[in-house]
Amino acid sequence: MKQEQKDLKSQLVVVAGGAGEIGERITRVFLQQGARVLVPSRSKEKLNALRASLKDTSTGELLPLETDVSTSEGLKTLSAAIEKEGVLRVAVNSVGTFWQGPSSLDVPVDEVQRVFHETFFPYVGLTQTLIPALGPGTHFVKLNGLLSLQAMPNVSAFGVSATAQMAWTRFLIAEATASTPWITELVIDSFVRTRSRTLPEEYISADDIAHEILRIVTEENQHQIATIGKGPGDAKVEFVPLRPQASEKNLKRLFGSFKAMG
């Protein structure tokens, strides 16, 4: 590994969702490394609260950007801001939300469409804006939740979107070239201790997640889908690559079919 990979001083970092509770800790960790951290948010109030929460951080430079990255105009604004600020070293998507409702047979189709539209398509837009702005040897990190791996009752609309986001990341990795940044999807498979969610210390904290992301972007050089979590009965943070979901035989058949079809 090149030494400069560890040095984030004055490097440009984007943290989408950086004004949220987990995102604020990610933003803080990169500021502590001396990075210039660009945080887009459609909420002026959240950006002001972020500034206030980071007043005790004397290193780095916070670059708040009031824009809605779930819209095409907002993504154009983000792209222009990145171009103005210089070369992008790290991009983190920590945008998070949740939905709970009726069972899969009872939830209205319009509600499924709304949840999918508000959660999946913005992720697609962010990848198409951020990844081209990153060069080889840089890093793109996406946070996801356990619903991307495991179905549970009464969260189908959101779970389908989380699964679709995971699938999108898989395709990004499958299509990666030598000029593509290193792509990591980090699945949080436990509850997270934050300012508003008071949990016992045996649970993973937002700081744990932030420091793991920092480790990835300064030490890892690979495309990966991995899990991180800590909770009752589990005394340490785990980082376990997700195994392929298809057998080697089936994969050979699939790719052989693609090759035969030209």
C-alpha positions in Angstrom: 0.0 0.0 0.0 1.3 3.5 -0.9 1.9 5.7 2.1 -0.2 8.6 0.6 -3.3 6.3 0.8 -3.2 6.8 4.6 -2.8 10.6 4.5 -6.2 12.3 4.1 -5.0 15.8 5.0 -6.6 18.3 2.7 -8.2 15.5 0.7 -11.7 16.0 -0.6 -14.3 13.6 1.0 -18.1 13.6 0.3 -20.4 12.1 2.9 -24.0 11.9 1.6 -26.2 11.7 4.7 -23.4 13.3 6.7 -25.8 15.4 8.7 -27.5 12.3 10.1 -26.6 10.6 13.4 -24.3 8.0 11.9 -23.2 10.4 9.1 -22.1 13.0 11.6 -19.7 10.6 13.2 -18.3 9.7 9.8 -17.9 13.4 9.0 -16.2 14.0 12.3 -13.7 11.1 11.8 -12.7 12.4 8.4 -12.3 16.0 9.7 -10.1 14.7 12.5 -7.8 13.3 9.7 -7.6 16.8 8.2 -9.9 16.2 5.2 -12.1 18.7 3.6 -15.6 17.1 4.0 -18.4 18.0 1.7 -21.8 17.2 3.2 -24.9 17.7 1.0 -28.3 18.0 2.6 -31.6 19.4 1.6 -32.2 20.6 5.2 -30.6 23.9 6.1 -31.5 23.1 9.8 -29.6 19.8 9.7 -26.6 21.5 8.2 -26.6 24.2 10.9 -26.9 21.5 13.6 -24.0 19.7 12.0 -21.8 22.8 12.2 -22.8 23.3 15.8 -22.0 19.6 16.7 -18.6 19.8 15.1 -17.4 23.1 16.7 -15.0 21.1 18.9 -13.3 19.7 15.8 -10.4 22.0 14.9 -8.9 20.0 12.1 -10.1 19.6 8.5 -12.7 21.7 6.8 -16.5 21.2 6.7 -18.1 22.1 3.4 -21.9 22.1 3.9 -23.9 22.1 0.7 -27.7 22.8 0.8 -29.1 20.6 -2.1 -31.4 17.7 -2.5 -29.4 14.8 -4.0 -32.5 12.8 -4.6 -33.2 15.1 -7.6 -31.4 15.5 -10.9 -30.9 19.2 -10.2 -29.5 18.5 -6.7 -27.0 16.0 -8.2 -25.9 18.6 -10.8 -25.3 21.0 -7.9 -23.3 18.3 -6.0 -21.3 17.5 -9.2 -20.5 21.2 -9.7 -19.4 21.6 -6.0 -17.0 18.6 -6.3 -15.5 20.0 -9.5 -15.0 23.3 -7.8 -13.4 21.8 -4.7 -10.9 19.6 -6.5 -10.0 15.9 -6.8 -12.4 13.6 -4.9 -10.6 11.0 -2.7 -13.5 9.3 -0.8 -17.3 9.2 -1.2 -19.5 7.7 1.4 -23.2 7.2 1.1 -24.7 7.0 4.6 -28.2 8.1 3.7 -30.5 6.2 5.9 -34.2 5.8 6.5 -36.7 3.2 7.6 -40.3 2.1 6.8 -42.7 -0.3 8.6 -46.2 -1.1 7.5 -48.7 -3.7 6.5 -47.8 -7.2 5.3 -46.7 -7.8 1.7 -50.2 -8.8 0.7 -51.8 -5.8 2.3 -49.4 -2.9 1.6 -50.8 -0.7 -1.3 -48.9 -0.9 -4.5 -48.7 2.9 -4.5 -47.0 2.8 -1.1 -44.4 0.3 -2.4 -43.8 2.5 -5.4 -43.3 5.6 -3.2 -40.8 3.9 -0.8 -38.9 2.4 -3.7 -38.8 5.8 -5.5 -37.6 7.7 -2.4 -34.9 5.2 -1.4 -33.6 3.2 -4.4 -33.5 5.7 -7.3 -31.6 8.3 -5.2 -28.9 5.7 -4.6 -28.6 5.0 -8.4 -28.3 8.8 -9.0 -25.6 9.1 -6.3 -23.5 6.3 -7.8 -23.8 7.8 -11.3 -22.6 11.2 -9.9 -20.0 10.2 -7.3 -18.2 7.1 -8.8 -17.3 8.9 -12.1 -15.8 11.7 -10.0 -13.5 9.2 -8.2 -10.3 7.9 -9.8 -8.4 4.7 -9.5 -7.1 4.0 -5.9 -9.9 6.0 -4.4 -12.9 4.6 -2.4 -16.7 4.6 -2.6 -18.4 3.2 0.5 -22.2 2.5 0.8 -23.9 1.7 4.1 -26.9 -0.7 4.1 -28.9 -2.6 6.6 -29.7 -6.2 7.4 -32.9 -6.1 5.3 -30.6 -6.2 2.3 -29.7 -9.8 3.3 -32.7 -11.1 5.3 -36.5 -10.8 4.8 -38.5 -9.9 7.9 -42.3 -9.4 8.4 -43.9 -6.0 7.8 -41.0 -4.2 6.3 -41.3 -5.5 2.7 -41.5 -2.1 0.9 -38.2 -0.9 2.4 -36.6 -4.4 2.4 -37.1 -4.7 -1.3 -35.4 -1.3 -1.9 -32.5 -2.3 0.4 -32.1 -5.5 -1.6 -32.2 -3.6 -4.8 -29.5 -1.3 -3.6 -27.4 -4.3 -2.7 -28.0 -5.7 -6.2 -27.0 -2.3 -7.8 -23.7 -2.4 -5.9 -23.1 -5.9 -7.1 -23.5 -4.8 -10.7 -21.2 -1.8 -10.1 -18.6 -4.2 -8.9 -19.2 -6.7 -11.7 -18.7 -3.8 -14.2 -15.6 -2.3 -12.5 -12.5 -1.6 -14.5 -9.0 -0.6 -13.6 -10.1 3.0 -13.5 -13.0 2.4 -11.1 -12.6 3.3 -7.4 -12.7 0.5 -4.8 -16.3 -0.2 -4.0 -17.5 -1.4 -0.6 -21.0 -2.0 0.6 -21.0 -2.2 4.4 -24.1 -3.9 5.8 -24.8 -3.0 9.4 -26.4 -6.2 10.9 -27.3 -4.9 14.4 -28.8 -2.0 16.1 -26.5 1.1 16.4 -25.9 3.2 19.5 -26.4 6.9 18.6 -27.2 10.1 20.4 -30.9 9.4 20.2 -30.8 5.6 20.6 -29.4 4.7 24.0 -28.3 1.1 24.0 -25.9 -0.9 26.2 -22.2 -0.7 25.3 -22.4 -4.3 23.9 -24.0 -2.8 20.7 -22.0 -1.3 17.9 -21.7 2.5 18.0 -21.8 5.1 15.2 -18.2 5.8 16.1 -17.3 2.1 15.5 -18.8 2.3 12.0 -17.1 5.6 11.3 -13.7 4.2 12.3 -14.3 1.1 10.2 -15.0 3.2 7.1 -11.8 5.1 7.8 -9.8 1.9 8.0 -11.3 0.6 4.7 -10.4 3.8 2.8 -6.8 3.9 4.2 -6.0 0.2 4.2 -8.3 -1.8 1.8 -7.7 -2.2 -1.9 -10.6 -4.4 -3.0 -14.2 -4.5 -4.1 -16.3 -6.1 -1.4 -19.7 -6.6 0.2 -19.2 -7.0 4.0 -21.0 -7.0 7.3 -20.4 -5.1 10.5 -22.3 -5.4 13.7 -22.1 -5.9 17.5 -24.8 -6.9 19.9 -25.8 -9.3 22.7 -23.8 -12.5 22.6 -21.2 -11.0 20.3 -18.2 -9.4 22.0 -16.5 -7.9 19.0 -17.1 -6.1 15.7 -17.1 -8.5 12.7 -16.0 -7.8 9.2 -17.0 -10.8 7.1 -17.1 -10.8 3.2 -20.4 -12.0 1.9 -20.1 -15.4 0.1 -21.3 -15.7 -3.5 -25.0 -16.7 -3.5 -24.7 -18.9 -6.6 -22.6 -22.1 -6.8 -19.5 -22.2 -8.9 -21.2 -24.7 -11.2 -24.2 -22.4 -11.7 -21.9 -19.4 -12.3 -20.0 -21.3 -14.9 -23.2 -22.2 -16.7 -24.5 -18.6 -16.5 -21.3 -17.0 -17.9 -20.9 -19.8 -20.4 -24.4 -19.0 -21.7 -23.6 -15.3 -22.0 -20.5 -16.2 -23.9 -22.3 -18.5 -26.3 -24.9 -15.8 -27.0 -22.1 -13.4 -28.0 
